[in-house]
Amino acid sequence: MTSSFNRRSWLTQSLAGAGLVGGALAAADEVPSKNVVAEPSRQVPVADTVDVLVCGGGPAGVSAAILAARTGATVRILEAHGCLGGIWTSGMLSYVMDARKPGLNAELVQRLAAMDAQRQHGPQHYVYDIEAMKYLLEELCGELNIRLQYHTRIVAVEKDADNRVRAVITESKSGRQAWRATVVIDTTGDGDVGALAGCEWEFGESKDCPCQPMSLMGVISASKEALQKFDRLNGSDTKDLFRQQIQKAGLDPSYAKPTLWYMGGNVAAVMMNHEYGVRPFDAAAVTEATINARRELYDITRHLRKLGGIWDGCTLVTTAEQIGVRDGRRLAGRYFVTVDDVREGARHADAVCRSEFSVDVHAATRKANEKSAYSSQGIKAKPFDIPLRALIARDVDGLMMAGRCISGDFFAHASYRVTGNAVAMGEAAGITAALAAQQSKLPHEVAWDDVAGVLHKARNTAG
């Protein structure tokens, strides 16, 4: 029999997370003003109950789900788009950074290579076939009986009297549904679950929000000669040479370091666009940014084609369904990773991975981009540990996070945000969540030695 709970029982808590409790509750009980719609109280059906609920099926989320399932948990992924992989797939990133790590990182490289679907760029980075990645991630989840639901967005969180997350509420073509879990993992990238649950969060560099720009990825078709000549795998100088080609065609790209990754045949992935000052939780602004970005990619491709020669027949094959977000909410955890950790090469007893990527801050404005498209801001990074505590929410119980939305400051985030690290964080979050469910504990109550033992075994078995 389908179970349910009363909507009013979670309304106060979920609205509190969004900072809307007072006005919204008054509107539900009084005659609404012309600018407010009062939702009637209703019963929300519980669609599923699992040990571990993963919200967001990107690199961190799918990794968390796979490791939780391999640890023996029942697992479900809720994903807003129509495939697993997030920025890898619906975002068409095509390039994995800081991936020289054991475990699922190594397993993905091996399995993609067996499918003839990846090209190595040194030990740390590789280019992959986007459709092959979609297929592989779904196959991995299928092998483990991980339950999936696509085209579904988180809209609210239910907490109990002890401030523990007990369920999330979603909207989809199926209507409003509730999903119960022993542990919830926020891998939305933008910390959506944590924000709805009432967690404190930060965004951007400071209160006036200088934030990193967004980029819309695309795939172009052109002559093999052109694509191989400007392939990023030939060195960073190819970015400047590619920009010169775009300028020769009569345009100046919004990103001063346009990048091309040759994918084989006559196709390549391209990053030629930056959208500045956009908050990822402002749907109207993200919509405008996406439209502007797609227009720019189309115009650049059209102008390159007019150059003729090696660009004769150059075509924009497709653009990403999801614009690439660098900066989102960073949720407060039980440890806050800082720029001092980056400078000092911090070590932690509960380290889940080591970030070896430089501090990578993209220019916050178009004007600054002309001077320097990206920089380390003078921060000399040493390889540093990400502790498990940074993956456990501070302000609510039963919630973990992995990927971009973990607990850290702007500059530390500019290093650990890349997807090789997201995979490693997801592994640890998934294992910890599974153990918490098995031991009837909260994530922060699980002994690190228990997590470390399973994590070590997983990483030495998978790659």
C-alpha positions in Angstrom: 0.0 0.0 0.0 1.3 3.5 -0.9 2.1 5.5 2.2 1.8 9.3 2.5 2.3 12.1 4.9 0.5 15.4 5.3 2.0 18.3 3.4 1.6 20.8 6.2 4.0 18.7 8.4 6.9 19.5 6.2 5.9 22.9 4.9 7.3 25.0 7.7 10.7 23.2 7.6 11.1 23.3 3.9 10.1 27.0 3.6 12.4 27.8 6.5 15.3 26.4 4.4 14.4 28.9 1.7 13.9 31.8 4.2 10.2 32.0 3.3 8.3 30.7 6.3 6.5 33.8 7.6 5.0 35.1 4.4 4.2 31.7 2.8 2.5 30.3 5.9 0.4 33.4 6.3 -0.6 33.1 2.7 -1.7 29.5 3.2 -4.1 30.5 6.1 -5.3 33.9 5.0 -6.8 35.5 2.0 -3.9 35.7 -0.5 -2.7 39.0 -2.0 -2.7 39.4 -5.8 1.0 38.5 -5.8 0.7 35.2 -3.8 -1.0 31.9 -4.6 -2.0 29.8 -1.6 -1.4 26.1 -2.1 -4.1 23.9 -0.4 -3.0 21.3 2.1 -2.7 17.8 0.5 -1.4 14.3 1.0 1.8 13.5 -0.9 2.3 9.9 -1.9 5.5 8.2 -0.9 6.9 6.8 -4.1 9.8 4.8 -2.6 11.8 4.2 0.6 15.5 3.3 0.4 18.6 3.2 2.5 20.4 5.9 0.5 18.7 8.6 -1.7 21.0 10.4 -4.1 19.7 13.7 -5.3 21.5 14.5 -8.6 23.0 11.9 -10.9 26.2 13.8 -12.0 29.8 12.6 -11.5 29.5 12.8 -7.7 26.0 11.5 -7.5 26.4 8.4 -9.7 29.6 7.6 -7.9 27.9 7.9 -4.5 25.1 5.6 -5.7 27.4 3.0 -7.2 29.5 2.7 -4.0 26.5 2.8 -1.7 25.0 -0.1 -3.7 28.3 -2.0 -3.7 28.4 -1.6 0.1 25.0 -3.3 0.3 22.5 -0.4 0.5 19.3 0.0 -1.5 19.8 3.1 -3.6 17.8 5.5 -5.7 19.0 8.4 -7.8 16.7 11.4 -8.6 18.0 13.3 -11.6 16.6 16.5 -13.2 17.8 15.7 -16.7 17.3 12.7 -19.0 20.6 10.9 -18.4 23.2 10.2 -15.8 26.5 12.1 -15.8 25.4 15.7 -15.2 28.0 18.0 -16.6 29.8 15.1 -18.2 26.7 14.3 -20.4 23.8 16.7 -20.4 26.5 19.4 -19.9 28.7 17.8 -22.6 31.9 18.6 -20.8 33.8 15.8 -22.6 37.0 16.2 -20.5 37.7 14.8 -17.0 40.3 16.6 -14.8 42.2 15.4 -11.8 41.3 11.8 -12.6 44.5 10.0 -11.6 42.8 8.3 -8.6 42.1 4.7 -7.8 38.6 3.2 -7.6 35.8 4.3 -9.8 37.9 7.0 -11.5 40.2 4.2 -12.7 37.4 1.9 -13.5 35.7 4.4 -15.7 38.9 5.0 -17.7 39.3 1.2 -18.2 35.8 0.6 -19.2 35.6 3.6 -21.6 38.9 2.5 -23.1 37.5 -1.0 -23.7 34.6 0.7 -25.5 37.2 2.7 -27.6 35.5 5.8 -26.1 38.3 7.7 -24.4 41.6 9.4 -25.3 44.2 10.0 -22.5 45.8 13.4 -22.0 48.6 12.5 -19.6 47.9 10.7 -16.4 45.5 13.2 -14.9 43.1 14.0 -17.7 41.2 12.4 -20.5 38.6 13.0 -23.3 35.6 10.7 -23.5 32.7 9.9 -25.9 29.7 11.6 -24.4 27.1 9.0 -25.6 29.4 6.2 -24.4 29.6 7.8 -21.0 25.7 8.0 -20.8 25.5 4.3 -21.7 28.2 3.2 -19.4 26.8 4.9 -16.3 23.4 3.5 -16.9 24.9 0.0 -17.3 26.8 0.3 -14.1 23.7 1.3 -12.2 21.7 -1.4 -13.9 24.3 -4.0 -12.8 23.7 -3.0 -9.2 19.9 -2.6 -9.3 20.1 1.1 -8.5 16.7 2.7 -9.0 16.5 5.7 -11.3 14.0 8.5 -12.0 14.8 11.1 -14.5 13.1 14.5 -15.3 12.5 15.0 -11.6 13.3 18.1 -9.4 13.7 18.4 -5.7 11.2 21.1 -4.4 11.1 20.5 -0.6 12.6 18.5 2.3 10.9 16.9 5.2 12.7 16.9 8.6 11.6 15.3 11.9 11.4 16.9 15.3 15.1 16.0 15.8 16.1 18.0 12.8 16.9 14.9 10.8 16.2 14.8 7.0 13.6 12.0 6.5 12.4 12.6 2.9 12.6 14.9 -0.1 9.6 16.1 -2.2 9.8 16.2 -5.9 7.8 17.5 -8.9 7.7 15.7 -12.3 5.3 14.6 -14.9 4.1 12.2 -12.2 3.1 15.1 -10.0 4.3 15.7 -6.5 6.0 12.7 -4.8 7.8 12.0 -1.6 10.9 9.8 -1.3 12.0 8.5 2.1 15.5 7.4 3.0 17.7 6.7 5.9 20.4 9.0 4.5 20.1 11.6 1.8 23.1 12.7 -0.3 23.0 16.2 -2.0 24.9 15.9 -5.3 22.8 18.6 -7.1 25.9 20.7 -7.6 24.2 23.8 -6.3 23.3 22.4 -2.9 19.6 22.5 -3.6 18.7 19.9 -0.9 20.8 21.4 1.8 19.3 24.9 1.1 15.8 23.5 1.3 16.7 21.7 4.5 17.8 25.0 6.1 21.6 24.6 5.9 23.7 27.7 5.9 25.6 28.2 2.6 27.9 30.5 0.8 28.2 31.5 -2.8 30.8 33.3 -4.8 33.9 35.1 -3.5 32.1 37.5 -1.1 28.8 38.9 -0.2 28.6 41.1 -3.3 28.9 37.9 -5.3 31.8 38.0 -7.7 31.3 34.5 -9.0 32.9 32.3 -11.7 31.2 32.4 -15.1 29.1 29.7 -16.7 30.0 28.1 -20.0 27.8 26.3 -22.6 29.6 23.4 -24.2 29.0 22.4 -27.8 30.1 19.9 -30.5 31.3 21.0 -33.9 32.0 19.2 -37.1 34.9 20.3 -39.3 37.8 19.0 -41.2 40.1 16.6 -39.3 43.0 18.9 -40.2 41.4 21.8 -38.3 40.3 19.8 -35.3 43.6 18.1 -34.8 45.6 21.4 -35.3 43.7 23.2 -32.5 43.2 20.2 -30.2 43.8 21.1 -26.6 45.7 17.8 -26.1 48.5 19.4 -28.2 49.2 22.0 -25.5 47.7 25.1 -24.0 49.0 27.3 -26.8 46.2 25.9 -29.0 43.7 28.0 -27.1 45.4 31.3 -28.2 45.7 29.9 -31.8 42.1 29.0 -31.8 41.1 32.4 -30.6 43.1 34.0 -33.4 41.1 31.9 -35.9 37.8 33.1 -34.4 39.1 36.7 -34.4 40.2 36.3 -38.0 36.6 35.2 -38.8 35.4 38.6 -37.3 34.3 37.7 -33.8 35.9 38.1 -30.3 34.7 35.2 -28.1 33.4 36.0 -24.6 36.0 33.5 -23.3 39.5 34.6 -24.1 40.8 31.0 -24.0 38.5 29.1 -26.3 39.2 25.4 -26.2 38.7 22.5 -28.5 38.9 18.8 -27.6 39.2 16.5 -30.6 36.9 13.5 -30.2 37.8 11.5 -33.3 36.5 11.5 -36.8 35.3 15.0 -37.8 33.9 16.1 -34.5 35.2 18.0 -31.5 33.8 19.4 -28.2 34.3 23.2 -27.8 34.2 25.7 -24.9 34.1 29.1 -26.5 31.7 31.0 -24.3 31.5 32.6 -20.8 28.4 34.0 -19.2 29.3 36.4 -16.4 27.7 37.1 -13.0 24.9 34.5 -13.2 23.5 32.9 -10.1 22.7 29.2 -10.8 19.6 29.4 -8.6 18.0 32.2 -10.6 16.1 30.4 -13.3 15.4 33.5 -15.4 19.1 34.5 -15.4 20.2 31.0 -16.3 17.7 31.0 -19.1 19.0 34.2 -20.5 22.6 33.0 -20.2 21.8 29.8 -22.0 20.1 31.6 -24.9 23.0 34.1 -25.2 25.6 31.3 -25.0 23.9 29.2 -27.7 23.7 32.2 -30.0 27.4 32.8 -29.5 28.4 29.3 -30.3 26.2 29.3 -33.4 27.6 32.6 -34.6 31.2 31.6 -34.0 30.7 28.3 -36.0 29.0 30.2 -38.8 31.8 32.7 -39.1 34.5 30.0 -39.0 32.8 28.3 -41.9 32.9 31.6 -43.9 36.7 31.5 -43.6 36.8 28.5 -45.9 40.0 26.4 -46.2 40.3 24.0 -43.2 37.0 25.5 -41.8 35.0 24.8 -45.0 31.8 23.1 -43.9 32.3 23.8 -40.2 28.9 23.1 -38.5 27.6 23.3 -35.0 26.3 19.8 -34.4 24.7 20.2 -31.0 24.9 22.3 -27.9 24.6 21.1 -24.3 21.1 20.8 -22.7 22.6 22.1 -19.5 24.9 25.1 -19.2 28.0 24.4 -17.3 28.1 25.9 -13.8 31.3 26.5 -12.0 30.0 28.3 -8.9 27.0 27.2 -6.8 26.1 27.0 -3.2 28.7 25.6 -0.8 26.9 24.0 2.1 28.1 24.3 5.7 29.7 21.0 6.8 31.4 19.7 9.9 34.7 20.8 8.4 35.3 23.9 6.2 38.0 23.5 3.6 39.9 26.8 3.2 42.5 28.4 1.1 44.9 27.8 3.9 44.4 24.0 3.4 45.3 24.6 -0.3 48.4 26.6 0.5 49.7 24.3 3.2 48.8 21.0 1.6 46.6 20.0 4.5 46.5 16.4 5.6 43.5 14.8 7.5 43.1 11.5 9.2 39.7 11.2 7.6 40.8 12.1 4.0 38.5 10.8 1.3 40.6 12.1 -1.6 43.5 14.5 -2.4 43.0 17.4 -4.7 45.9 17.9 -7.0 44.4 20.5 -9.3 45.5 24.1 -9.2 43.3 26.9 -8.0 41.4 27.8 -11.2 39.5 31.0 -10.9 37.9 32.2 -14.2 37.4 35.9 -14.7 34.3 37.3 -13.1 33.6 39.9 -15.8 34.1 40.3 -19.6 36.6 43.1 -19.0 38.7 41.1 -16.6 38.6 38.2 -19.0 40.4 40.3 -21.6 43.3 40.7 -19.1 43.3 37.1 -17.9 40.7 34.5 -18.7 41.6 32.5 -15.6 44.3 32.5 -12.9 45.4 31.0 -9.6 45.0 34.4 -8.0 48.5 34.1 -6.8 47.7 31.0 -4.7 50.4 28.4 -4.9 48.5 25.1 -4.4 49.9 22.0 -2.8 48.1 18.7 -3.0 45.6 18.8 -0.1 43.1 16.4 1.5 39.3 16.6 1.5 38.1 15.3 4.8 35.0 13.2 5.2 33.7 15.9 7.7 33.4 18.4 4.8 30.9 16.0 3.2 28.6 15.8 6.3 26.0 18.6 6.8 26.5 20.7 9.9 23.0 22.2 10.3 20.8 19.1 9.8 21.3 15.4 10.4 21.0 12.6 7.9 22.3 14.7 5.1 25.6 14.3 3.2 27.0 16.1 0.1 29.5 15.4 -2.5 30.9 17.4 -5.5 30.9 21.1 -5.9 28.5 21.8 -3.0 30.7 20.4 -0.2 31.8 22.6 2.7 34.6 25.0 1.6 35.6 28.5 0.7 35.7 30.1 -2.7 39.4 29.5 -3.4 39.5 25.9 -2.1 36.4 25.2 -4.2 38.2 26.6 -7.3 40.6 23.6 -6.9 38.4 20.7 -5.7 35.4 21.4 -8.0 36.7 19.4 -10.9 35.0 16.1 -11.7 37.8 13.7 -10.9 37.6 14.9 -7.3 33.8 14.8 -7.4 33.9 11.1 -8.2 36.2 10.4 -5.3 34.0 12.4 -2.9 31.0 10.6 -4.2 32.6 7.2 -3.4 33.2 8.2 0.2 29.7 9.7 0.7 28.1 6.6 -0.7 30.0 4.2 1.5 29.4 6.3 4.6 25.7 6.6 3.9 25.4 2.9 3.3 27.2 2.1 6.6 25.1 4.6 8.5 21.9 2.9 7.2 23.3 -0.6 8.1 24.5 0.5 11.6 21.4 2.6 12.4 23.6 5.6 12.9 23.8 9.1 11.5 26.6 9.7 9.0 28.7 11.6 11.5 28.4 8.7 14.0 29.9 6.2 11.7 33.5 5.3 12.7 36.1 6.6 10.2 37.9 3.2 10.5 34.8 1.5 9.1 34.6 3.9 6.2 38.3 3.8 5.5 38.3 0.0 5.4 35.5 -0.3 2.8 36.9 2.7 0.8 40.4 1.1 0.7 39.0 -2.2 -0.5 36.8 -0.6 -3.1 39.6 1.5 -4.5 42.0 -1.5 -4.6 39.4 -3.7 -6.3 38.1 -1.3 -8.9 41.3 0.0 -10.3 
